[in-house]
Structures are given as structure tokens and as C-alpha cells.
């Protein structure tokens, strides 16, 4: 199962989900439509934003393509 960490916006892909590395080739970012079609959990609308995820003391590696 693909596990979403937070939702974000990628400059190239648009609305995306940052996923855990257990997603294999899908990691680290999936477009929203692919995440939903692959049955990613939790549902997109229930994922925290990148900023909320970061405030929860979760370390995030910088990604120049992600925007806050």
C-alpha cells in the first residue's frame, strides 16, 4: 500500500503527495491523480499540508521543486 505523508504542490507536477519510501518506484512524490488511482492512504483530502506536517516535528529534506 502506498502511504501518503503530506500533500504539496510541485512546480512541475502540480498537486502532489509526498509518499514514504516503501512506495518503491513511486517515491518520493506522486501526482494526486496517480496517488488516488493507486489507492493511496490516507485519502488526499485527509493528508496534512507540508507546513502542518513539518510543524508536527517531522523532519523534511529540502526539495527545490516543492512550494509551501
C-alpha beads as a LAMMPS data file, in Angstrom:
LAMMPS data file: protein, C-alpha beads

68 atoms
67 bonds

1 atom types
1 bond types

-500.0 500.0 xlo xhi
-500.0 500.0 ylo yhi
-500.0 500.0 zlo zhi

Masses

1 110.0

Atoms # bond

1 1 1 0.000 0.000 0.000
2 1 1 1.179 3.497 -0.778
3 1 1 1.284 5.678 2.305
4 1 1 0.974 9.430 1.916
5 1 1 2.865 11.720 4.283
6 1 1 1.560 15.134 3.236
7 1 1 0.105 16.981 0.276
8 1 1 2.168 19.549 -1.557
9 1 1 2.456 21.408 -4.829
10 1 1 5.283 20.509 -7.178
11 1 1 6.367 23.135 -9.709
12 1 1 6.455 20.536 -12.483
13 1 1 3.704 18.082 -11.495
14 1 1 1.105 20.289 -9.802
15 1 1 -0.862 18.898 -6.850
16 1 1 1.117 16.003 -5.386
17 1 1 1.544 13.752 -2.410
18 1 1 4.866 13.115 -0.711
19 1 1 4.900 9.371 -0.086
20 1 1 7.013 7.091 2.083
21 1 1 9.977 5.282 0.576
22 1 1 8.117 1.977 0.914
23 1 1 6.208 3.088 -2.222
24 1 1 9.224 1.957 -4.253
25 1 1 9.409 3.495 -7.716
26 1 1 6.594 5.890 -6.818
27 1 1 8.643 7.587 -4.088
28 1 1 9.088 10.326 -3.126
29 1 1 6.346 12.296 -4.941
30 1 1 3.205 11.186 -6.766
31 1 1 0.759 13.314 -8.703
32 1 1 -2.594 13.491 -6.950
33 1 1 -4.431 11.536 -9.659
34 1 1 -1.921 8.663 -9.525
35 1 1 -1.967 8.574 -5.718
36 1 1 -5.759 8.325 -5.757
37 1 1 -5.902 5.737 -8.565
38 1 1 -3.371 3.546 -6.734
39 1 1 -5.483 3.660 -3.569
40 1 1 -3.013 5.676 -1.505
41 1 1 -3.863 6.053 2.161
42 1 1 -4.955 8.213 3.822
43 1 1 -7.175 9.864 1.224
44 1 1 -5.692 13.005 -0.342
45 1 1 -8.121 15.383 1.357
46 1 1 -7.210 13.970 4.778
47 1 1 -3.455 14.482 4.359
48 1 1 -1.866 17.404 6.186
49 1 1 -0.237 20.169 4.207
50 1 1 3.555 20.256 4.050
51 1 1 3.686 23.057 6.621
52 1 1 1.388 21.284 9.102
53 1 1 3.421 18.087 8.685
54 1 1 6.650 19.991 9.362
55 1 1 5.201 21.715 12.462
56 1 1 4.423 18.255 13.833
57 1 1 8.180 17.757 14.406
58 1 1 8.591 15.681 11.251
59 1 1 11.909 16.301 9.515
60 1 1 11.624 17.210 5.843
61 1 1 14.535 17.243 3.451
62 1 1 14.555 20.391 1.308
63 1 1 13.102 19.904 -2.156
64 1 1 13.586 22.805 -4.577
65 1 1 10.555 21.762 -6.623
66 1 1 8.094 21.856 -3.736
67 1 1 6.407 25.082 -2.796
68 1 1 4.897 25.852 0.589

Bonds

1 1 1 2
2 1 2 3
3 1 3 4
4 1 4 5
5 1 5 6
6 1 6 7
7 1 7 8
8 1 8 9
9 1 9 10
10 1 10 11
11 1 11 12
12 1 12 13
13 1 13 14
14 1 14 15
15 1 15 16
16 1 16 17
17 1 17 18
18 1 18 19
19 1 19 20
20 1 20 21
21 1 21 22
22 1 22 23
23 1 23 24
24 1 24 25
25 1 25 26
26 1 26 27
27 1 27 28
28 1 28 29
29 1 29 30
30 1 30 31
31 1 31 32
32 1 32 33
33 1 33 34
34 1 34 35
35 1 35 36
36 1 36 37
37 1 37 38
38 1 38 39
39 1 39 40
40 1 40 41
41 1 41 42
42 1 42 43
43 1 43 44
44 1 44 45
45 1 45 46
46 1 46 47
47 1 47 48
48 1 48 49
49 1 49 50
50 1 50 51
51 1 51 52
52 1 52 53
53 1 53 54
54 1 54 55
55 1 55 56
56 1 56 57
57 1 57 58
58 1 58 59
59 1 59 60
60 1 60 61
61 1 61 62
62 1 62 63
63 1 63 64
64 1 64 65
65 1 65 66
66 1 66 67
67 1 67 68
